[in-house]
Amino acid sequence: MDLQLTGKTAIVLASTKGLGKATAKALAAEGANVAICGRDEIALAATSQEIEEATGRAPLALKVDVRKPEEIEQLVQATVERFGTVDILIANAGGPPAGSFDQMTDEHWQLAFEQNLLSYVRAIRAVLPHMRKEQFGRIVNFTSSSIKEPIPSLILSNTFRTGIVGLAKTLASELGGDGILINTVGPGRIATDRVASLDEMAAERLQTDREAIRKQMEEKIPLGRYGEPEEFARVVTFLASPANSYVTGQSLLIDGGMVKSI
C-alpha cells in the first residue's frame, strides 16, 4: 500500500526516544519530512542522526519543552520555514509521575495538566491554520491503554489521557469539514523505557524483580509478549497518512489484546 506520505510534513512531539522516536523514523522511512523535538539536546542530536542514517532524510531537530507554549509555536514556525507547511501532528508527551491520589499535590496535578493535556491543545491550535489553508491534516494523539481501563497507581495519567479522548472526539466534528482527521492511540505494554520504569516500580512495591513483573504482565496479553515500538509506529503511520481517508474521532488501543473491556 502506498501511504502517500512522500513530501508530507510531520511534527512529532517528544520524539527523542520510545514511541515518539519510532514514529518519527517510520514517517521518514515512508518519505515524509519530519520535525522532531525533545528537552535533551544530546538525545536530540543522536536521534536526528539515527533517523537520517536509517532513512536518508534529515529531520529538523529542535530543543522543545512541550509545557512552554512559546516553544511549541517556535517549533511550528521553524517547521513551516523549513518545509513549507505542516500536514501531520503527532501529539506526544512523557508520562506523568506514578502514585496514588493521596500522594499527589496541586503542583503534581498542574504540571501533569500542562504536560499531558494542555500541550496537546496548544500544539493542535498552532498547526490548525496551516492545515486549514491546505484543507488537509492528520492529527494523532498518543495516550495510554488507560483510556479504556484505568491503570493502578497512575491517577494523573488516567485522568488527563481520557481528557484527550474527549478533545479528539469533539474536534473530529469541528475539523472534518476542513479535511482534518484526528484520532487517539493508546499503547499497552510496549517495550519502552517508560514501561520498564513502571515495571521496576511495581517490582519494588511487590518486593520482586522486574522480569517477574514483565512475565506476569505478558500472561495477561493474548499475544503473550510486550509490543515493540516499531509495531506501534506502523499503526500510527497509517492513521497519519493520506491513505487514511475515513477514520477520525476514534480511540484505538495498540496493546496485543491486553485490555478486555469494549
C-alpha positions as CSV (number, residue, x, y, z in Angstrom):
1,M,0.0,0.0,0.0
2,D,1.2,3.5,-0.9
3,L,0.6,5.6,2.2
4,Q,1.1,8.8,0.0
5,L,3.4,10.3,2.6
6,T,6.2,11.4,0.2
7,G,6.6,15.2,0.6
8,K,4.2,15.5,3.5
9,T,5.5,17.2,6.6
10,A,5.1,15.8,10.1
11,I,5.8,17.3,13.6
12,V,6.4,14.6,16.2
13,L,6.4,15.9,19.7
14,A,8.6,14.3,22.4
15,S,10.4,12.2,19.8
16,T,13.9,11.5,21.1
17,K,13.0,8.1,22.5
18,G,10.4,5.4,22.7
19,L,7.2,5.7,20.8
20,G,7.8,9.2,19.5
21,K,11.2,8.3,18.1
22,A,9.9,5.1,16.5
23,T,7.0,7.1,14.9
24,A,9.3,9.8,13.5
25,K,11.6,7.2,12.0
26,A,8.6,5.3,10.4
27,L,7.2,8.5,8.9
28,A,10.6,9.5,7.5
29,A,11.0,6.0,6.0
30,E,7.8,6.5,4.1
31,G,9.1,9.7,2.6
32,A,7.7,12.3,5.0
33,N,9.6,15.4,6.1
34,V,9.9,15.2,9.9
35,A,10.4,17.7,12.6
36,I,11.5,16.1,15.9
37,C,11.9,17.7,19.4
38,G,12.8,17.0,23.0
39,R,14.4,18.5,26.0
40,D,17.7,16.7,25.9
41,E,20.0,18.1,23.3
42,I,22.3,15.1,23.3
43,A,19.5,12.7,22.8
44,L,18.0,15.0,20.2
45,A,21.2,15.0,18.1
46,A,21.6,11.3,18.4
47,T,18.0,10.7,17.3
48,S,18.4,13.1,14.4
49,Q,21.5,11.2,13.2
50,E,19.8,7.8,13.7
51,I,16.8,8.8,11.6
52,E,18.9,10.3,8.8
53,E,21.2,7.2,8.7
54,A,18.2,4.8,8.6
55,T,16.0,6.7,6.1
56,G,18.3,9.1,4.2
57,R,16.1,12.0,5.3
58,A,17.5,14.6,7.7
59,P,14.9,15.8,10.2
60,L,14.5,19.3,11.6
61,A,15.5,18.9,15.3
62,L,14.7,21.5,17.9
63,K,15.0,21.6,21.7
64,V,11.4,22.0,23.0
65,D,9.7,21.7,26.3
66,V,6.1,20.9,25.4
67,R,4.9,22.7,28.6
68,K,6.1,26.0,27.2
69,P,3.7,27.4,24.6
70,E,6.2,29.7,23.1
71,E,8.5,26.8,22.3
72,I,5.6,24.9,20.6
73,E,5.0,28.0,18.5
74,Q,8.7,28.2,17.6
75,L,8.7,24.6,16.5
76,V,5.7,25.0,14.2
77,Q,7.2,28.2,12.7
78,A,10.5,26.6,12.1
79,T,8.9,23.6,10.5
80,V,6.9,25.8,8.1
81,E,10.0,27.8,7.3
82,R,12.0,24.6,6.5
83,F,9.3,22.5,4.8
84,G,6.6,25.0,3.7
85,T,3.7,23.7,5.8
86,V,2.6,21.2,8.5
87,D,0.4,18.3,7.3
88,I,0.7,16.0,10.3
89,L,0.9,16.4,14.0
90,I,1.8,13.6,16.3
91,A,1.0,14.9,19.8
92,N,3.0,13.2,22.4
93,A,4.5,13.9,25.9
94,G,6.3,12.0,28.6
95,G,4.1,10.3,31.1
96,P,3.4,12.0,34.5
97,P,4.6,10.6,37.8
98,A,3.1,7.4,39.2
99,G,1.4,7.4,42.6
100,S,-1.9,7.3,44.4
101,F,-4.4,10.2,44.8
102,D,-3.2,10.9,48.4
103,Q,0.4,11.3,47.1
104,M,-0.5,14.0,44.5
105,T,-0.3,17.6,45.4
106,D,-1.7,20.6,43.5
107,E,1.7,21.0,41.9
108,H,1.6,17.4,40.6
109,W,-1.8,18.0,39.1
110,Q,-0.9,21.3,37.5
111,L,2.3,20.0,35.9
112,A,0.5,16.9,34.6
113,F,-2.3,19.1,33.1
114,E,0.2,21.3,31.3
115,Q,2.3,18.4,30.1
116,N,-0.3,15.8,29.2
117,L,-3.3,17.8,28.1
118,L,-2.7,21.5,27.6
119,S,0.4,20.8,25.5
120,Y,-1.8,18.9,23.0
121,V,-4.3,21.7,22.9
122,R,-1.6,24.2,22.2
123,A,0.1,22.1,19.6
124,I,-3.2,21.5,17.8
125,R,-4.0,25.2,17.9
126,A,-0.6,26.1,16.4
127,V,-0.9,23.7,13.4
128,L,-4.5,24.3,12.5
129,P,-4.0,27.4,10.4
130,H,-1.6,25.6,8.2
131,M,-3.8,22.5,7.9
132,R,-6.9,24.6,7.2
133,K,-5.0,26.5,4.5
134,E,-4.2,23.3,2.7
135,Q,-7.6,21.7,3.5
136,F,-5.7,18.7,4.7
137,G,-4.4,17.4,8.0
138,R,-3.9,14.4,10.2
139,I,-3.5,14.6,14.0
140,V,-2.7,11.5,16.1
141,N,-2.7,11.8,19.9
142,F,-0.6,9.4,22.0
143,T,-2.3,8.4,25.2
144,S,-2.4,5.1,27.1
145,S,-4.4,1.9,27.4
146,S,-5.9,3.7,30.5
147,I,-8.3,5.4,28.1
148,K,-10.2,2.1,28.2
149,E,-9.2,0.7,31.6
150,P,-7.6,2.8,34.4
151,I,-4.1,1.6,35.5
152,P,-3.4,1.3,39.2
153,S,-1.1,4.0,40.7
154,L,-1.3,6.2,37.6
155,I,-4.1,8.5,38.6
156,L,-2.6,11.5,36.8
157,S,-2.3,9.7,33.5
158,N,-5.7,8.0,33.9
159,T,-7.3,11.5,34.3
160,F,-5.6,13.5,31.6
161,R,-5.4,10.8,29.0
162,T,-9.2,10.4,29.0
163,G,-9.4,14.2,28.6
164,I,-7.6,13.9,25.3
165,V,-10.2,11.4,24.1
166,G,-12.9,13.9,24.7
167,L,-10.9,16.6,23.0
168,A,-10.3,14.5,19.9
169,K,-13.9,13.3,19.6
170,T,-15.1,16.8,19.7
171,L,-12.5,18.1,17.2
172,A,-13.3,15.3,14.8
173,S,-16.7,17.0,14.3
174,E,-15.3,20.5,14.2
175,L,-12.4,19.8,11.8
176,G,-13.9,17.2,9.4
177,G,-15.1,19.9,7.0
178,D,-11.5,21.2,6.6
179,G,-10.2,17.7,5.6
180,I,-8.5,17.3,9.0
181,L,-8.8,13.9,10.7
182,I,-7.9,13.4,14.3
183,N,-7.5,10.1,16.2
184,T,-6.2,8.8,19.5
185,V,-4.0,5.8,20.1
186,G,-3.4,4.1,23.4
187,P,-0.3,1.9,23.8
188,G,-0.5,-1.1,26.1
189,R,2.7,-2.8,27.3
190,I,5.2,-1.6,24.6
191,A,8.9,-2.2,25.3
192,T,9.9,1.4,26.1
193,D,11.9,3.0,28.9
194,R,8.7,4.3,30.4
195,V,7.2,0.8,30.7
196,A,10.4,-0.6,32.0
197,S,10.3,2.1,34.7
198,L,6.7,1.3,35.6
199,D,7.7,-2.4,35.8
200,E,10.6,-1.5,38.1
201,M,8.3,0.5,40.4
202,A,5.8,-2.4,40.6
203,A,8.7,-4.8,41.4
204,E,9.8,-2.6,44.3
205,R,6.3,-2.3,45.6
206,L,5.7,-6.1,45.4
207,Q,9.2,-7.0,46.5
208,T,10.1,-8.9,43.4
209,D,12.2,-8.3,40.3
210,R,11.3,-6.5,37.1
211,E,11.4,-9.7,35.0
212,A,8.9,-11.3,37.2
213,I,6.6,-8.3,36.7
214,R,7.1,-8.5,33.0
215,K,6.2,-12.2,32.9
216,Q,3.1,-11.5,34.9
217,M,2.0,-8.8,32.5
218,E,2.8,-10.9,29.5
219,E,0.5,-13.6,30.8
220,K,-2.4,-11.1,30.6
221,I,-1.7,-10.3,26.9
222,P,-3.2,-12.7,24.4
223,L,-0.2,-12.4,22.1
224,G,2.0,-13.3,25.1
225,R,4.6,-10.6,24.8
226,Y,5.2,-6.9,25.0
227,G,4.9,-5.0,21.8
228,E,7.8,-3.3,20.0
229,P,7.8,0.5,19.4
230,E,8.1,-0.2,15.6
231,E,4.8,-2.2,15.7
232,F,3.1,0.7,17.4
233,A,4.6,3.2,14.9
234,R,3.3,1.3,11.9
235,V,-0.3,1.8,13.0
236,V,0.3,5.4,13.8
237,T,1.9,6.0,10.4
238,F,-1.2,4.7,8.6
239,L,-3.5,6.9,10.7
240,A,-1.3,9.9,10.0
241,S,-1.2,9.3,6.2
242,P,-3.4,10.3,3.3
243,A,-4.1,6.6,2.9
244,N,-6.3,7.0,6.0
245,S,-9.2,8.9,4.4
246,Y,-12.1,7.9,6.5
247,V,-11.0,7.2,10.1
248,T,-11.5,10.1,12.5
249,G,-12.6,10.6,16.1
250,Q,-11.6,7.1,17.1
251,S,-9.7,5.8,20.1
252,L,-7.6,2.7,19.2
253,L,-5.6,0.5,21.6
254,I,-2.4,-1.0,20.4
255,D,-2.0,-3.5,23.2
256,G,-1.9,-7.0,21.8
257,G,-5.4,-7.6,23.1
258,M,-4.5,-6.9,26.8
259,V,-7.5,-4.7,27.7
260,K,-10.7,-6.8,27.6
261,S,-13.3,-4.0,28.0
262,I,-15.3,-3.0,25.0
